[in-house]
């Protein structure tokens, strides 16, 4: 199997988990708690790498970045 063939298989597996949305299917949700944070959409989604042994307990996004609560090796990491 060539490197190009395995890349196509990886892409097809990734695309099975994706869903295309039209602009009219999106809804901007204004957060009442933080009015200083602008509501925005990314043109190109970015991948967030986390360890395979961890799981996401909670996630929040603000003007400073992405904040995650992760369970790592049965411990809580903030």
TORGU-831106 format. One line per field, with one value per atom (N, C-alpha, C): residue in one letter; residue number from 0; atom name; x negated, y negated, z negated. Coordinates in nm, 2 decimals, padded with zeros to 4 digits. Each point is the difference from the previous one (the first is absolute). Example, Ala and Ser with C-alpha at 12.3 -4.5 7.8 and 13.67 -1.06 7.14 Angstrom:
res	[a; a; a; s; s; s]
n	[0; 0; 0; 1; 1; 1]
atom	[N; CA; C; N; CA; C]
c1	[-01.32; 00.09; -00.09; 00.04; -00.09; 00.08]
c2	[00.57; -00.12; -00.12; -00.11; -00.11; -00.11]
c3	[-00.78; 00.00; 00.00; 00.07; 00.00; -00.08]
//
This chain:
res	[x; x; x; x; x; x; x; x; x; x; x; x; x; x; x; x; x; x; x; x; x; x; x; x; x; x; x; x; x; x; x; x; x; x; x; x; x; x; x; x; x; x; x; x; x; x; x; x; x; x; x; x; x; x; x; x; x; x; x; x; x; x; x; x; x; x; x; x; x; x; x; x; x; x; x; x; x; x; x; x; x; x; x; x; x; x; x; x; x; x; x; x; x; x; x; x; x; x; x; x; x; x; x; x; x; x; x; x; x; x; x; x; x; x; x; x; x; x; x; x; x; x; x; x; x; x; x; x; x; x; x; x; x; x; x; x; x; x; x; x; x; x; x; x; x; x; x; x; x; x; x; x; x; x; x; x; x; x; x; x; x; x; x; x; x; x; x; x; x; x; x; x; x; x; x; x; x; x; x; x; x; x; x; x; x; x; x; x; x; x; x; x; x; x; x; x; x; x; x; x; x; x; x; x; x; x; x; x; x; x; x; x; x; x; x; x; x; x; x; x; x; x; x; x; x; x; x; x; x; x; x; x; x; x]
n	[0; 0; 0; 1; 1; 1; 2; 2; 2; 3; 3; 3; 4; 4; 4; 5; 5; 5; 6; 6; 6; 7; 7; 7; 8; 8; 8; 9; 9; 9; 10; 10; 10; 11; 11; 11; 12; 12; 12; 13; 13; 13; 14; 14; 14; 15; 15; 15; 16; 16; 16; 17; 17; 17; 18; 18; 18; 19; 19; 19; 20; 20; 20; 21; 21; 21; 22; 22; 22; 23; 23; 23; 24; 24; 24; 25; 25; 25; 26; 26; 26; 27; 27; 27; 28; 28; 28; 29; 29; 29; 30; 30; 30; 31; 31; 31; 32; 32; 32; 33; 33; 33; 34; 34; 34; 35; 35; 35; 36; 36; 36; 37; 37; 37; 38; 38; 38; 39; 39; 39; 40; 40; 40; 41; 41; 41; 42; 42; 42; 43; 43; 43; 44; 44; 44; 45; 45; 45; 46; 46; 46; 47; 47; 47; 48; 48; 48; 49; 49; 49; 50; 50; 50; 51; 51; 51; 52; 52; 52; 53; 53; 53; 54; 54; 54; 55; 55; 55; 56; 56; 56; 57; 57; 57; 58; 58; 58; 59; 59; 59; 60; 60; 60; 61; 61; 61; 62; 62; 62; 63; 63; 63; 64; 64; 64; 65; 65; 65; 66; 66; 66; 67; 67; 67; 68; 68; 68; 69; 69; 69; 70; 70; 70; 71; 71; 71; 72; 72; 72; 73; 73; 73; 74; 74; 74; 75; 75; 75; 76; 76; 76; 77; 77; 77]
atom	[N; CA; C; N; CA; C; N; CA; C; N; CA; C; N; CA; C; N; CA; C; N; CA; C; N; CA; C; N; CA; C; N; CA; C; N; CA; C; N; CA; C; N; CA; C; N; CA; C; N; CA; C; N; CA; C; N; CA; C; N; CA; C; N; CA; C; N; CA; C; N; CA; C; N; CA; C; N; CA; C; N; CA; C; N; CA; C; N; CA; C; N; CA; C; N; CA; C; N; CA; C; N; CA; C; N; CA; C; N; CA; C; N; CA; C; N; CA; C; N; CA; C; N; CA; C; N; CA; C; N; CA; C; N; CA; C; N; CA; C; N; CA; C; N; CA; C; N; CA; C; N; CA; C; N; CA; C; N; CA; C; N; CA; C; N; CA; C; N; CA; C; N; CA; C; N; CA; C; N; CA; C; N; CA; C; N; CA; C; N; CA; C; N; CA; C; N; CA; C; N; CA; C; N; CA; C; N; CA; C; N; CA; C; N; CA; C; N; CA; C; N; CA; C; N; CA; C; N; CA; C; N; CA; C; N; CA; C; N; CA; C; N; CA; C; N; CA; C; N; CA; C; N; CA; C; N; CA; C; N; CA; C; N; CA; C; N; CA; C; N; CA; C]
c1	[-00.08; 00.08; -00.09; 00.03; -00.08; 00.04; -00.09; 00.03; 00.12; 00.02; 00.11; 00.13; 00.00; 00.12; 00.05; -00.10; 00.04; 00.05; -00.05; 00.05; 00.14; 00.04; 00.13; 00.10; -00.05; 00.08; 00.02; -00.10; 00.01; 00.10; -00.01; 00.09; 00.15; 00.02; 00.14; 00.05; -00.08; 00.04; 00.04; -00.08; 00.02; 00.13; 00.02; 00.12; 00.13; -00.01; 00.12; 00.06; -00.09; 00.04; 00.03; -00.01; 00.03; 00.13; 00.05; 00.13; -00.01; 00.04; 00.00; 00.13; -00.02; 00.12; 00.01; 00.13; 00.02; 00.00; -00.02; -00.01; 00.14; 00.11; 00.13; 00.03; -00.08; 00.01; -00.07; -00.09; -00.07; 00.07; -00.02; 00.06; -00.10; -00.01; -00.09; 00.06; -00.07; 00.06; -00.08; 00.07; -00.07; 00.00; -00.12; -00.02; 00.03; 00.09; 00.03; -00.10; -00.08; -00.10; -00.12; -00.05; -00.12; 00.03; 00.05; 00.04; -00.13; -00.11; -00.13; -00.05; 00.04; -00.06; 00.08; -00.06; 00.07; 00.05; 00.11; 00.05; -00.06; -00.06; -00.07; 00.00; -00.03; -00.01; -00.14; -00.07; -00.12; 00.02; -00.07; 00.01; -00.06; -00.11; -00.06; -00.01; 00.07; -00.01; -00.14; -00.03; -00.13; 00.01; -00.10; 00.00; -00.06; 00.06; -00.06; -00.05; -00.12; -00.06; 00.00; 00.06; -00.01; -00.05; -00.04; -00.06; 00.11; -00.04; 00.10; 00.05; -00.07; 00.04; 00.09; 00.03; 00.09; 00.13; 00.10; 00.13; 00.05; 00.07; 00.05; 00.12; -00.01; 00.12; 00.08; -00.07; 00.07; -00.09; 00.06; -00.07; 00.07; -00.08; 00.05; -00.09; 00.05; -00.07; 00.02; -00.11; 00.02; -00.10; -00.02; -00.09; -00.15; -00.03; -00.14; -00.03; 00.10; -00.03; 00.10; -00.04; 00.08; -00.04; 00.10; -00.03; 00.06; -00.07; 00.04; -00.02; 00.10; -00.02; -00.01; -00.12; -00.03; -00.02; 00.04; -00.03; -00.12; -00.11; -00.12; -00.04; -00.01; -00.04; 00.08; 00.13; 00.09; -00.03; -00.07; -00.02; 00.07; 00.03; 00.06; -00.11; -00.01; -00.11; 00.07; -00.03; 00.06; -00.10]
c2	[00.12; -00.12; -00.12; -00.10; -00.12; -00.10; -00.10; -00.10; -00.08; -00.02; -00.08; 00.08; 00.13; 00.08; -00.01; 00.01; -00.01; -00.13; -00.11; -00.13; -00.02; 00.06; 00.00; 00.07; 00.12; 00.07; -00.08; -00.07; -00.08; -00.11; -00.06; -00.11; 00.05; 00.11; 00.05; 00.04; 00.05; 00.02; -00.13; -00.10; -00.13; -00.06; 00.01; -00.06; 00.07; 00.13; 00.06; -00.06; -00.06; -00.06; -00.15; -00.05; -00.15; -00.02; -00.12; -00.03; -00.15; -00.02; -00.13; -00.07; -00.13; -00.08; -00.12; -00.04; -00.12; -00.11; -00.12; -00.12; -00.02; 00.03; -00.02; 00.10; 00.10; 00.10; -00.04; -00.10; -00.05; -00.11; 00.00; -00.10; -00.06; -00.13; -00.07; -00.01; 00.05; 00.00; -00.11; -00.10; -00.11; 00.04; -00.01; 00.04; -00.13; 00.01; -00.11; -00.03; 00.10; -00.02; -00.08; 00.01; -00.06; -00.08; -00.13; -00.07; -00.06; 00.01; -00.06; 00.10; 00.13; 00.10; 00.00; -00.03; 00.00; 00.15; 00.00; 00.13; 00.02; 00.11; 00.01; 00.15; 00.03; 00.13; 00.01; 00.11; 00.02; 00.04; -00.06; 00.05; 00.14; 00.02; 00.13; 00.06; 00.11; 00.06; 00.04; -00.01; 00.04; 00.12; 00.09; 00.12; -00.03; 00.05; -00.01; 00.14; 00.01; 00.13; 00.02; 00.11; 00.04; 00.15; 00.04; 00.13; 00.11; 00.11; 00.11; 00.06; -00.01; 00.06; -00.10; -00.11; -00.10; -00.01; -00.05; -00.02; -00.14; -00.07; -00.13; 00.00; -00.07; 00.00; -00.13; -00.11; -00.12; -00.09; -00.09; -00.09; -00.13; -00.11; -00.13; -00.08; -00.09; -00.09; -00.14; -00.08; -00.14; -00.08; -00.12; -00.09; 00.04; 00.07; 00.04; 00.14; 00.08; 00.13; 00.10; 00.13; 00.11; 00.05; 00.02; 00.05; 00.14; 00.10; 00.13; 00.06; 00.08; 00.08; 00.14; 00.06; 00.13; 00.10; 00.13; 00.11; 00.07; -00.01; 00.06; 00.11; 00.13; 00.11; 00.00; -00.02; 00.00; -00.12; -00.10; -00.13; -00.11; -00.11; -00.11; -00.11; -00.04; -00.10; -00.12; -00.12; -00.12; -00.09]
c3	[00.00; 00.00; 00.00; 00.09; 00.01; -00.11; -00.01; -00.10; 00.05; 00.13; 00.05; -00.03; 00.02; -00.03; -00.14; -00.10; -00.14; -00.03; 00.06; -00.03; 00.05; 00.11; 00.05; -00.09; -00.06; -00.09; -00.13; -00.05; -00.12; 00.03; 00.12; 00.03; 00.01; 00.05; 00.01; -00.14; -00.09; -00.13; -00.07; 00.02; -00.06; 00.05; 00.13; 00.07; -00.05; -00.04; -00.05; -00.13; -00.07; -00.13; 00.02; 00.12; 00.02; 00.06; -00.01; 00.05; 00.06; 00.12; 00.06; -00.04; -00.03; -00.04; 00.08; 00.04; 00.07; -00.10; 00.05; -00.09; -00.07; 00.07; -00.06; -00.11; -00.02; -00.10; -00.13; 00.01; -00.12; -00.07; -00.13; -00.09; -00.09; 00.00; -00.09; -00.14; -00.10; -00.13; -00.08; -00.04; -00.08; -00.14; -00.06; -00.14; -00.08; -00.10; -00.08; -00.11; -00.03; -00.11; 00.04; 00.13; 00.04; 00.13; -00.01; 00.12; 00.07; -00.06; 00.06; 00.10; 00.00; 00.09; 00.13; 00.11; 00.13; 00.04; 00.06; 00.05; 00.14; 00.03; 00.13; 00.04; 00.13; 00.05; 00.06; -00.01; 00.07; 00.14; 00.10; 00.14; 00.02; -00.07; 00.01; -00.14; -00.03; -00.13; -00.04; -00.12; -00.05; -00.09; 00.01; -00.08; -00.13; -00.11; -00.13; -00.04; -00.03; -00.03; -00.15; -00.04; -00.14; 00.00; -00.12; -00.01; 00.02; 00.06; 00.02; -00.12; -00.11; -00.13; -00.08; 00.06; -00.08; 00.07; -00.08; 00.05; -00.04; 00.08; -00.03; -00.09; -00.11; -00.09; 00.02; 00.04; 00.02; 00.09; 00.08; 00.09; 00.01; 00.00; 00.01; 00.09; 00.08; 00.09; -00.03; -00.01; -00.02; 00.09; -00.03; 00.08; -00.01; -00.11; -00.03; 00.06; 00.03; 00.06; -00.05; 00.01; -00.04; -00.14; -00.08; -00.14; -00.01; -00.05; -00.01; -00.14; -00.05; -00.11; 00.05; -00.03; 00.06; -00.12; 00.03; -00.09; 00.05; -00.07; 00.04; -00.10; 00.05; -00.09; -00.13; 00.01; -00.11; -00.10; 00.05; -00.08; 00.07; -00.07; 00.07; 00.02; 00.13; 00.04; 00.05; -00.06; 00.04; 00.07]
//
